[in-house]
Amino acid sequence: MDYPRTETQGADLSLETGSALKRAMDVVLSLVALMALLPLLAAIAIAIKIDSPGPVLFKQERLGRGRKPFTMYKFRSMGADSGDALHREAVKRTAESKRREIGVFKSLEDPRVTAVGRFIRTWNLDELPNLLNVLRGEMSIVGPRPALDYELPYYKDWFFRRFSVRPGLTGLWQVKRADAEDFDEMIRMDVDYTEQMSVWLDLKLIALTIPSIIREKGTF
C-alpha cells in the first residue's frame, strides 16, 4: 500500500538530493582544480624546499563534520620546528575580546613565517592542498572554517551547530569576514551557512572568493 508523503519526508529527500549534488560538485571541482593547478602546485613545492628545510606539506588535526578529527593538508609556510603557542594565544585573545583581531587566524607578521610562506599566505596559495581533503570527503569547497580543538573551550552551546556540515575551503565567514565584529559574529556566520546551505549559495560564495582574497589580502 502506498502512503502519502509527509512534508518531513519531502524535506528529507530534498536535503539528501542537495547533499548529493554538493558532494558531486566538490569531487568535480577539486579534481579539475588539482589537474589545472598542477604546475603551480609543483612550483610552490619546489620553492618551499629551496627556501627552508622541512617537509613541503604542513599537516594539522582539525575538526570536521560531527567534530570528527581529520588531518588537514596545507603548504608549509613556517619553519619546520614552529609550535602553535602564538596561535593558541591569539585565539584566546580573539575569543575573549569584544572585537575581533584582524588576521588572527593567519598573520603575515608572525615571526615563524618563511619568505616563501609570506608570499603564499598573502594570496592564500598555502590552502591549495585542502583540495585533497575535499577529494577525500573530509572537507567541502564551501563550508564553515575548519576548527581547531583548542577553540572549543571558548564555544557557547550554539557554536557547535557549525559541525553539522563539512568544513570548507571558503565560506560565508571567509567572504564576509569584514562584517564580523567579534568572535560570536564569526561563528554566527558559520552557523548561518549550515541553515542556508544550498548549491546556489555555494556557487555564489565561490564566485565571491577571489575578490575577497584580493580585498582581504593576507588575512583571508
C-alpha positions in Angstrom: 0.0 0.0 0.0 1.3 3.5 -0.9 1.2 6.0 1.8 1.1 9.8 1.2 4.5 11.5 1.5 4.6 13.8 4.5 6.3 17.2 4.5 9.1 15.9 6.6 9.8 13.1 4.1 9.8 15.6 1.3 12.2 17.8 3.2 14.5 14.9 4.0 14.5 13.9 0.3 15.3 17.4 -0.7 18.1 17.5 1.9 19.6 14.3 0.6 19.4 15.4 -3.0 21.1 18.7 -2.1 23.8 16.9 -0.2 24.5 14.5 -3.1 24.7 17.5 -5.5 27.1 19.3 -3.2 29.3 16.3 -2.9 29.3 15.7 -6.7 30.3 19.4 -7.2 33.1 19.0 -4.6 34.5 16.0 -6.4 34.4 17.5 -9.8 35.7 21.0 -8.8 38.5 19.6 -6.7 39.6 17.2 -9.4 39.5 19.9 -12.1 41.4 22.3 -9.8 44.1 19.9 -8.9 44.8 19.0 -12.5 44.7 22.6 -13.7 46.9 23.8 -10.9 49.4 21.0 -11.1 52.2 23.2 -12.5 51.6 25.9 -9.8 51.5 23.2 -7.0 54.8 21.8 -8.2 56.4 25.3 -8.4 55.3 26.1 -4.8 56.6 22.8 -3.6 60.0 23.4 -5.1 60.1 27.0 -3.7 59.3 25.7 -0.2 62.1 23.1 -0.4 64.6 25.7 -1.6 63.6 28.3 0.9 63.8 26.4 4.2 64.5 22.8 5.5 61.5 20.7 6.3 58.5 19.0 4.6 56.6 20.6 1.8 53.2 19.9 3.4 52.0 21.1 6.8 49.7 18.6 8.5 47.4 19.6 11.3 44.5 18.0 13.1 41.2 19.8 12.5 37.6 19.0 13.5 35.2 18.1 10.7 31.6 17.2 10.4 30.3 15.9 13.8 33.6 17.1 15.4 35.4 14.1 13.8 39.1 14.8 13.7 40.9 14.7 10.4 44.3 15.6 9.1 44.2 18.8 7.1 46.9 19.5 4.4 48.4 22.9 3.7 51.6 24.1 2.1 54.1 24.7 4.9 54.5 28.4 5.4 56.5 28.4 8.6 59.8 26.9 9.9 59.6 23.2 10.4 60.1 23.4 14.1 57.4 26.1 14.7 55.0 25.4 17.6 51.4 26.6 18.0 51.8 28.6 21.2 51.4 32.0 19.5 48.3 30.9 17.6 46.7 29.5 20.7 47.2 32.8 22.5 45.8 34.7 19.5 42.7 32.5 19.5 42.3 33.1 23.2 42.6 36.9 22.8 40.0 36.9 20.0 37.5 34.7 21.8 37.7 36.8 24.9 37.8 40.2 23.2 34.7 42.3 22.4 36.1 43.0 19.0 37.9 40.5 16.7 41.6 40.8 15.9 42.1 41.2 12.1 44.1 38.3 10.7 44.2 36.3 13.9 44.0 33.0 12.0 46.7 33.9 9.5 49.1 36.7 10.3 51.8 37.9 7.8 53.7 39.4 10.8 54.1 36.0 12.6 57.9 35.6 13.1 57.6 31.9 12.3 56.6 32.6 8.7 59.2 32.0 6.0 59.9 34.2 3.0 58.0 31.9 0.6 55.4 31.3 3.3 54.7 35.1 3.4 54.0 35.1 -0.3 51.8 32.1 -0.4 49.9 33.3 2.6 49.3 36.7 1.0 47.5 35.0 -1.9 46.1 32.0 0.1 48.1 29.6 -2.0 49.0 27.7 1.1 45.4 26.5 1.3 45.5 24.7 -2.1 46.4 21.3 -0.6 43.0 21.5 1.1 41.7 20.3 -2.3 43.0 16.8 -1.3 40.8 16.9 1.8 37.8 17.9 -0.3 38.5 15.0 -2.6 38.7 12.6 0.4 35.4 13.8 1.7 36.7 15.4 4.8 36.1 18.9 3.6 33.9 20.7 1.1 34.7 23.5 -1.3 32.3 25.7 0.7 31.6 25.3 4.4 32.5 26.7 7.8 36.1 27.3 8.6 37.9 24.1 9.8 38.0 24.4 13.6 40.9 23.5 15.9 40.3 21.6 19.1 41.8 24.4 21.3 39.0 26.7 20.1 36.3 24.6 21.8 36.8 25.8 25.4 35.6 29.2 24.2 32.5 27.9 22.4 29.0 28.6 23.6 26.4 25.9 23.2 25.0 27.2 19.9 28.5 27.4 18.3 28.6 23.6 18.0 25.9 23.7 15.3 28.7 24.6 12.8 29.8 21.0 13.0 26.6 19.7 11.3 28.3 20.1 7.9 31.7 19.5 6.4 34.2 22.4 6.8 35.1 24.3 3.7 37.9 25.9 1.7 35.8 29.0 1.6 32.5 30.0 3.1 30.2 32.7 4.4 32.6 33.8 7.1 35.6 33.9 4.8 33.8 36.1 2.2 32.0 38.4 4.7 34.6 38.5 7.5 34.9 42.3 7.3 31.3 42.4 8.7 32.2 40.3 11.8 32.7 42.5 14.9 33.7 39.8 17.3 34.2 36.0 17.8 30.5 35.4 18.2 29.8 37.0 14.8 32.5 35.0 13.2 30.9 31.7 14.4 27.4 33.0 13.7 28.3 33.3 10.0 29.4 29.6 10.0 26.1 28.6 11.7 24.1 30.7 9.3 25.7 28.9 6.4 24.6 25.5 7.8 21.0 26.8 7.9 21.0 28.3 4.4 23.2 25.8 2.7 22.4 25.1 -1.0 24.2 24.5 -4.2 23.2 28.0 -5.4 24.6 29.6 -2.3 27.8 27.6 -2.7 28.2 28.8 -6.3 27.7 32.4 -5.2 30.3 32.1 -2.4 32.8 30.5 -4.8 32.3 33.4 -7.2 32.9 35.9 -4.3 36.0 34.2 -3.0 38.7 35.6 -5.4 37.5 39.2 -4.9 37.6 38.6 -1.1 41.1 37.2 -1.3 42.3 40.3 -3.1 40.4 42.6 -0.8 41.5 40.9 2.5 44.9 40.0 1.1 46.9 38.1 3.7 44.1 37.6 6.2 41.5 35.6 4.3 
